[in-house]
């Protein structure tokens, strides 16, 4: 599926490509190849990765600096872009989809429902089901003009030493932060055990959506939303020296959510109109009619 937005961007005088991926789904498909289930045969990820994905990570690792992250958090986390309901946000996200071939491409709402329906089928609590429905709504950042590399991608701490377990970590050599002496230690500017709430991770849909929903959802759900792309932590075991006791306690919930996030896509498309009353009732249990985005 193609994306319907176009962004012109210049950083330090250099024009850069802002959308190397054919769609945001290409990043998620790549995660499935990088973190296969036991049924999949082992593959040489670095040898076989798609060129578009590699270029995406080059841009992400080059331009996600500590200053960039702080600027984007200041711009978006005050939630001053628009006011709309959760369902309206889901419909808004659907405009990212090129529906020229609706028989083969599921909509964004359908992808969200695939996740939530898999969670629901396993008998999890209602807040967990709702988390599955919500978790990617932060991708509306694309519709606010942000390039792909500032919306999706594996998140990682800034202002400290980059882990070599981060995918394509070699691209960090072109990030200006790699020349900042203070950032070249495992803790960087942070204190040991400071907690990820006090660490500036690379900016994207996780962090943004966390701020949108933090007043409405339980702590376990907020960890799932805020850290589901933090693969260096929850899949590779990195950055524990920055984690708090609460982070470690919540890790099991992030891991539990991850299996639905990555592995719940199926060929059968959910019936959105049939399911809509259930999900509107579920949304209304936790959210007011309108919230700030």
ABEGO torsion letter per residue (X at the ends): XBBABBBBBBBGGBBBBABABABAAAAAAAAAAABBBAABBBBBAAAABBAAAAAAAAAAAAABBAAAAAAAAAAAAAGAABBBBAAAAAAAAAAABBAABAAABBBAAAAAAAAAAAAAAAGBBAAAAAAAAAAAAAAAAAAAGBBAAAABEBBBBBGBBBBAABBGAAAAAABAAAABAAAABAAEABBBGAEAAABBBBBBAAAAAAAAAAAABBAAAAAAAAAAABAAAAAAGBGAAABBAAAAAAAAAAAAAAAAAAAABBABBBBAAAAAAAAAAAAAAABBABBBX
